Amino acid sequence: MLDSSRPLDDEDFEIIELIKSKKVIVVINKIDLPMKLDLDIIKSNFSEENILFASINTEKGIEDIKQKLKILYSQER
């Protein structure tokens, strides 16, 4: 989960390097706030179909996350 209201920091880049070749869902949170995250970096490292946008505060995007988890879980079985 990434905070869209702040730029990526060194720790974020380290984590991206560690997980970019793995099957992951990237949740961009806090979409109810002004965007400061560089989405091009995220899109260049992860499949766009696995990048989801949400606001946990307003609950926007929660259903998308649930659906993606169901899909990925069913593919693992």
C-alpha positions in Angstrom: 0.0 0.0 0.0 1.3 3.4 -1.0 0.3 6.8 0.2 -0.7 8.9 -2.8 -0.4 12.1 -0.8 3.4 11.9 -0.6 6.3 11.3 -2.9 8.1 7.9 -2.8 11.0 7.8 -0.4 14.1 5.6 -0.3 12.4 2.9 1.7 9.6 2.8 -0.9 12.1 2.3 -3.7 13.8 -0.5 -1.8 10.5 -2.3 -1.3 9.6 -1.8 -5.0 12.9 -3.5 -6.0 12.2 -6.4 -3.7 8.7 -7.1 -4.9 8.5 -5.9 -8.5 9.0 -9.4 -9.9 6.4 -11.0 -7.6 2.7 -11.3 -8.0 1.3 -8.4 -5.9 -1.5 -6.0 -5.7 -0.4 -2.4 -5.4 -2.9 -0.2 -3.5 -2.6 3.5 -4.0 -4.3 4.9 -0.9 -5.5 8.3 0.1 -6.8 9.2 -3.3 -9.1 11.7 -1.5 -6.1 13.9 -1.0 -3.9 15.8 -3.6 -1.7 13.3 -5.5 2.0 13.7 -4.9 3.0 10.1 -5.8 4.7 9.6 -9.2 2.4 7.1 -10.8 4.7 6.6 -13.8 7.3 4.9 -11.5 4.6 2.6 -10.1 3.3 1.8 -13.6 6.8 1.1 -14.9 7.4 -1.5 -12.2 4.0 -3.2 -11.8 1.2 -4.5 -14.1 -1.5 -1.8 -14.4 -4.2 -4.5 -13.8 -2.8 -5.0 -10.3 -2.6 -1.3 -9.4 -5.7 -0.3 -7.5 -6.8 3.1 -6.2 -8.6 3.6 -2.9 -9.4 5.8 0.0 -9.7 3.8 3.2 -11.1 7.0 4.8 -14.0 7.3 2.4 -14.1 3.5 1.5 -13.8 4.3 -2.2 -12.1 1.4 -4.0 -12.6 -1.1 -1.2 -14.8 -3.3 -3.3 -12.2 -3.3 -6.1 -9.6 -4.5 -3.6 -11.9 -7.3 -2.4 -12.7 -8.4 -6.0 -9.0 -8.4 -7.0 -8.1 -10.5 -3.9 -10.9 -13.0 -4.8 -9.6 -13.3 -8.4 -6.0 -13.8 -7.3 -6.9 -16.2 -4.6 -9.0 -18.3 -7.0 -6.0 -18.4 -9.5 -3.8 -19.7 -6.7 -6.0 -22.8 -6.0 
